[in-house]
Amino acid sequence: MVNIFEPDREAVDRKWPALKAWLDKALGCGDDLEGVLFLVGLQELRQEFAPDLDKASKQRIINEGTYSVLESLGCFERIGQETDGYWIWEPHEDFPDNLSSSQQELLLRAGILSYFDRYLNP
């Protein structure tokens, strides 16, 4: 049985450079996970970039991007929407709360790969 919280590191490591190169070329943010998550958050919220966003707003958009890429792996589910347009998220019932930083990064990279796969390989 495949554990959605433990992505295949070899597969992620094999696919990540190509996506990173595409993100660098298309968006200029391939090396910056937070930058990628910020752009995903903007996409999911259907917002345009505003250079004068305060730090709290940027962090909220990054969180939205994080949940969105983890949703593509089945880790989170949208269960509603707040009046300000942000989604209400519910974690998978088995979502671990004790992932190491390297496990978190691997999970985020796997989620980003999964998220962009639908755009790059329709």
Backbone torsions as a table, in degrees:
resi	resn	phi	psi	omega
1	MET	NA	134.4	-179.7
2	VAL	-83.1	132.0	176.9
3	ASN	-95.0	116.6	-176.6
4	ILE	-65.4	-17.3	-178.7
5	PHE	-91.7	-0.5	177.4
6	GLU	-130.8	78.8	-179.1
7	PRO	-62.9	158.6	177.6
8	ASP	-71.1	105.1	-176.0
9	ARG	-58.1	-40.8	-179.0
10	GLU	-63.1	-42.1	179.5
11	ALA	-65.7	-43.5	178.9
12	VAL	-63.3	-46.7	-179.9
13	ASP	-62.8	-31.7	180.0
14	ARG	-74.2	-39.4	-174.7
15	LYS	-88.2	-25.7	-172.6
16	TRP	-59.2	-44.9	-177.3
17	PRO	-56.9	-38.6	-179.8
18	ALA	-66.8	-43.1	179.2
19	LEU	-67.6	-41.3	178.8
20	LYS	-58.8	-43.5	178.5
21	ALA	-63.1	-41.8	178.4
22	TRP	-64.3	-44.0	179.2
23	LEU	-63.4	-39.9	177.3
24	ASP	-61.9	-46.6	-177.2
25	LYS	-68.9	-46.6	-174.7
26	ALA	-78.9	-37.8	-170.1
27	LEU	-126.7	-12.2	179.9
28	GLY	71.2	31.9	-175.7
29	CYS	-142.2	23.5	-174.5
30	GLY	-63.1	-30.0	-178.6
31	ASP	-86.5	-10.8	-172.0
32	ASP	-109.9	100.2	-178.9
33	LEU	-58.7	-42.0	179.5
34	GLU	-62.9	-37.7	177.9
35	GLY	-64.1	-41.4	177.5
36	VAL	-64.2	-45.6	-179.4
37	LEU	-64.4	-34.8	176.3
38	PHE	-62.8	-46.2	179.4
39	LEU	-64.9	-39.3	176.6
40	VAL	-62.9	-43.0	178.4
41	GLY	-59.7	-44.4	176.4
42	LEU	-59.3	-44.6	179.5
43	GLN	-59.7	-48.2	-176.5
44	GLU	-68.4	-30.8	178.4
45	LEU	-88.2	-6.0	-177.5
46	ARG	55.8	46.9	179.0
47	GLN	-111.8	151.3	172.7
48	GLU	-92.2	155.1	178.8
49	PHE	-67.4	132.8	175.7
50	ALA	-121.9	114.0	-174.7
51	PRO	-64.2	-17.3	-177.0
52	ASP	-97.5	18.9	178.4
53	LEU	-63.9	140.1	175.9
54	ASP	-80.0	167.8	-174.1
55	LYS	-60.2	-40.5	-179.5
56	ALA	-64.1	-39.9	178.8
57	SER	-66.5	-42.1	178.0
58	LYS	-61.6	-43.3	-179.1
59	GLN	-64.6	-37.7	178.8
60	ARG	-65.2	-38.0	177.6
61	ILE	-68.4	-41.0	176.4
62	ILE	-61.0	-42.2	177.3
63	ASN	-60.7	-41.1	178.3
64	GLU	-62.0	-42.1	176.6
65	GLY	-64.1	-40.0	178.6
66	THR	-61.4	-49.5	178.7
67	TYR	-61.5	-38.0	-178.5
68	SER	-65.0	-44.2	180.0
69	VAL	-71.3	-33.0	177.0
70	LEU	-72.7	-27.0	174.6
71	GLU	-63.2	-36.1	-178.6
72	SER	-65.3	-17.2	176.2
73	LEU	-97.8	-6.4	-177.6
74	GLY	89.3	13.2	-178.5
75	CYS	-82.3	-29.3	-179.7
76	PHE	-134.9	160.5	178.8
77	GLU	-138.2	139.1	174.7
78	ARG	-76.2	128.1	-179.3
79	ILE	-118.7	-1.2	179.0
80	GLY	171.8	-177.9	-179.7
81	GLN	-136.9	137.3	178.2
82	GLU	-77.5	166.0	-178.0
83	THR	-65.9	-23.3	179.7
84	ASP	-88.4	7.3	175.6
85	GLY	95.8	-13.1	178.2
86	TYR	-75.2	148.5	-178.5
87	TRP	-83.3	153.9	171.9
88	ILE	-102.0	126.2	-172.8
89	TRP	-114.3	146.6	174.7
90	GLU	-127.1	128.7	179.3
91	PRO	-73.7	154.5	171.5
92	HIS	-55.9	143.3	-174.6
93	GLU	-57.0	-24.7	-179.2
94	ASP	-103.1	12.6	-177.1
95	PHE	-61.4	121.9	-177.1
96	PRO	-73.9	146.9	178.4
97	ASP	-107.7	12.3	-176.0
98	ASN	-130.1	39.7	178.6
99	LEU	-75.9	139.6	174.9
100	SER	-70.2	166.9	-179.8
101	SER	-63.8	-35.4	178.3
102	SER	-69.8	-35.9	176.0
103	GLN	-67.1	-39.8	178.0
104	GLN	-62.0	-44.6	-179.9
105	GLU	-64.3	-42.6	178.2
106	LEU	-61.1	-43.9	179.5
107	LEU	-63.2	-42.3	178.1
108	LEU	-64.3	-43.4	178.5
109	ARG	-62.7	-42.8	177.9
110	ALA	-62.4	-40.8	178.2
111	GLY	-65.1	-41.3	178.3
112	ILE	-64.0	-43.6	176.7
113	LEU	-58.9	-45.3	-179.7
114	SER	-64.9	-43.0	-179.1
115	TYR	-61.2	-48.1	-177.2
116	PHE	-77.6	-17.8	178.8
117	ASP	-57.7	-37.9	-178.6
118	ARG	-68.9	-21.5	177.6
119	TYR	-91.3	-35.2	-176.5
120	LEU	-87.6	-25.4	-178.8
121	ASN	-133.6	65.9	-175.9
122	PRO	-65.9	NA	NA
